[in-house]
């Protein structure tokens, strides 16, 4: 059970980390609207092109993630709460890491306590039946 949950956790984390990293990269790039050396004419067009870039770049992580989500729900856990709480935890952890690595922001103590609660809730949902 723990190994299956760790696989689900890691795959979810990789997909969410990649998405958040690209989203915040796009947010930074949108200030100048320069993409691959070209200045795009408007914010709308910039985000249209950046969404297409993200879609292509995230095909593999999203495909693997969707496959593992289906496997985790239909064969491993058969409960959506385990999946939901694990995704909340992976999202919070990846947000923490992206903010720290990309923007050098460290969360407040309250945010860290909240992160600990989310992770604890995820683990409790897996092991307490």
C-alpha positions as CSV (number, residue, x, y, z in Angstrom):
1,X,0.0,0.0,0.0
2,X,2.8,2.4,0.9
3,X,4.7,1.7,-2.3
4,X,1.6,2.4,-4.4
5,X,0.9,5.6,-2.6
6,X,4.5,6.7,-3.0
7,X,4.3,6.0,-6.8
8,X,1.1,8.1,-7.0
9,X,2.6,10.8,-4.8
10,X,5.8,11.1,-6.9
11,X,4.0,11.1,-10.3
12,X,1.6,13.7,-9.0
13,X,4.4,15.8,-7.6
14,X,6.4,15.7,-10.9
15,X,3.4,16.7,-13.0
16,X,2.4,19.5,-10.6
17,X,5.9,20.8,-10.1
18,X,6.5,21.0,-13.9
19,X,3.1,22.8,-14.4
20,X,3.8,25.3,-11.7
21,X,7.3,26.0,-12.8
22,X,6.1,26.7,-16.4
23,X,3.2,28.8,-15.2
24,X,5.4,31.0,-13.1
25,X,8.0,31.2,-15.8
26,X,5.3,32.4,-18.2
27,X,4.2,34.9,-15.6
28,X,7.8,36.3,-15.5
29,X,8.1,36.3,-19.3
30,X,4.8,38.0,-19.8
31,X,6.2,41.2,-18.4
32,X,8.3,41.7,-21.5
33,X,6.2,39.5,-23.9
34,X,9.5,38.1,-25.3
35,X,9.3,34.4,-26.1
36,X,12.1,32.6,-27.9
37,X,13.6,35.9,-28.9
38,X,10.4,37.3,-30.4
39,X,8.4,40.2,-28.9
40,X,4.8,39.1,-29.1
41,X,2.2,41.9,-29.9
42,X,-0.1,41.5,-26.9
43,X,-0.5,39.8,-23.6
44,X,-3.4,37.8,-25.0
45,X,-1.2,36.5,-27.9
46,X,1.7,35.8,-25.5
47,X,-0.5,33.7,-23.2
48,X,-2.1,31.9,-26.2
49,X,1.4,30.9,-27.4
50,X,2.7,30.1,-23.9
51,X,-0.3,27.9,-23.3
52,X,0.5,26.0,-26.5
53,X,4.2,25.6,-25.4
54,X,3.0,24.4,-22.0
55,X,0.6,21.9,-23.6
56,X,3.4,20.4,-25.7
57,X,6.0,20.4,-22.9
58,X,3.6,18.8,-20.5
59,X,2.3,16.0,-22.7
60,X,4.5,13.3,-21.1
61,X,4.1,14.3,-17.4
62,X,0.3,14.7,-17.8
63,X,-0.1,11.5,-19.7
64,X,1.8,9.5,-17.1
65,X,-0.1,11.3,-14.3
66,X,-3.5,10.6,-15.8
67,X,-2.6,6.9,-16.3
68,X,-1.4,6.6,-12.7
69,X,-4.5,8.4,-11.4
70,X,-6.8,6.0,-13.2
71,X,-4.7,3.0,-11.9
72,X,-4.7,4.4,-8.3
73,X,-8.5,4.9,-8.3
74,X,-9.7,1.9,-10.2
75,X,-7.2,-0.7,-8.9
76,X,-5.1,0.4,-5.9
77,X,-7.2,2.5,-3.5
78,X,-10.8,2.7,-4.9
79,X,-11.3,5.8,-2.9
80,X,-11.2,9.4,-4.3
81,X,-10.3,10.9,-0.9
82,X,-6.9,9.3,-0.9
83,X,-6.3,10.7,-4.4
84,X,-7.6,14.2,-3.5
85,X,-5.7,14.6,-0.3
86,X,-2.5,13.4,-1.9
87,X,-2.9,15.9,-4.8
88,X,-3.5,18.7,-2.2
89,X,-0.3,17.6,-0.5
90,X,1.8,17.4,-3.6
91,X,0.5,20.7,-4.9
92,X,1.4,22.4,-1.6
93,X,4.9,20.8,-1.6
94,X,5.5,21.7,-5.2
95,X,4.3,25.3,-4.6
96,X,6.7,25.6,-1.7
97,X,9.6,24.3,-3.8
98,X,8.8,26.4,-6.8
99,X,8.4,29.6,-4.7
100,X,11.7,28.8,-2.9
101,X,13.7,27.8,-6.0
102,X,12.3,30.3,-8.5
103,X,11.6,33.4,-6.3
104,X,13.7,32.7,-3.2
105,X,10.6,33.0,-1.1
106,X,10.3,31.1,2.1
107,X,6.9,30.5,3.6
108,X,5.8,31.8,7.0
109,X,5.6,29.5,10.0
110,X,1.8,29.4,9.6
111,X,2.2,28.2,6.0
112,X,4.6,25.5,7.1
113,X,2.2,24.3,9.7
114,X,-0.5,24.3,7.1
115,X,1.7,22.3,4.8
116,X,2.4,19.8,7.6
117,X,-1.4,19.4,8.2
118,X,-2.0,18.7,4.5
119,X,0.8,16.1,4.4
120,X,-0.5,14.5,7.6
121,X,-4.0,14.4,6.2
122,X,-2.8,12.7,3.1
123,X,-0.9,10.1,5.1
124,X,-3.8,9.5,7.5
125,X,-6.2,8.9,4.5
126,X,-3.9,6.2,3.3
127,X,-3.2,4.3,6.5
128,X,-6.2,4.8,8.7
129,X,-9.0,2.6,7.3
